Amino acid sequence: MFQLIVLIPCTGRLTKKVATIVILIFISIIVLLVVFIIMRDHQKKQELARVLKVAKIQIFSIGDIRAATENFATPPIGEGGFGRVYKVRLCIVLNFRRLHSIFMLM
């Protein structure tokens, strides 16, 4: 990704100062990149939470879905490209697909 090649002769006090400054600048850049990545990830999570709130999307845990389908014992109402489609009743009637195991590994 990044390559830093510094050719510094081993003589003189000035070269040690230059080497120290170069190393400090390199470390500072690395720290700034890490902070930027952490801030970007945090902003993405906040944006997702905002979208879910505005769209009034509710996310159900696998435990809730297993309870509603009696551990997928209810017969499926169909099958789509991603897996079987079940009809369950929670507080509202929902249709959802149970993904094939190959998609659950991603």
N, C-alpha and C positions, 0 to 999 in steps of 0.2 A: 504494500500500500504506500507507505512513505519510506523513503530511504534518505538517511542523513549521513553524508560522507564528509568528515572533517579531517583535513590533513594539517596537523599541527606539529611543527618541529619541537623537539623536546628541550630546546635551549631558551633561556630568558624568562624573566618574570612576567613580561607582557603577554607571552603566549599562554601562560597559565591563567591569566585573567580573562583572555579572550575565550579560552576553552570553557572556563566557568560560566561566562556570560552565554555562550552558545548552548551549553547544557541547560542552564536555567530557562532560556527562551524555549527550548525544545520541551522541557517539562511543563512549562506554562501552557504551551499549545495543546499538549495532551490533556491537561486538566480542563482547559476550556472546552475541548471536544467532548469530554465525558460529561461535563455539566450541560452542554447543549443537548446531548442525546437524552439525558435524564429529563430535562425540561420538555423536550419534544414528546417523549413517551407520556409524561404527566398530562400534557395538553391534549393528546389523543384520547386518553382515558376520560378526561373531563368532557370532551366533545361527544364521545360515545354516550356518556351518562346524560348529557343535555338532549341528545337526539332521542334517546329512549324515553326520557321524561316528556318531551314535546309530542312524540308520536304515540304516547300512552301504550308502549309495548311492555308487556310483562314477560319476564324470563322465568321459566319454571325449572326447578332442579330435576335431575333424573329420578330422585326419590319421589317427588310429587307425581311425575308421569307414571312411574311404576305403580304407585298406589292407585292412581286413577284408572289404569288399565289392568289392575290386578296382576302385576308383573307380566304384562303383555299376554295374558291368558284370554282376553276378549278377542273375538275374531276380527281380523283386519277388514276394513271396508273396501280395500283396493290395494293396488301396488303401483308405484310410480318408478321413475328412473333412479331415485335415491333410496328406495326401500318401501316397506309396507306402510299403508296409511291407516291409522286407527281413529275411531271416534270415541271421545270420552266426554264426561260431564264433570266439570269442576264447579265453578260458579256460573260459567257460561258454557255453551257447547263449542268444543274446539275440534278441529281436524288437524292432525299432525302426522308427520312421516317419521318412521324409525329408520335411521340410516343403516345401510348395509355396513357390516363390520369393517370393510376396507376403507370407508369414508370416516369412520370413527377414529382410525389410527392417525389421520392427518392432523 
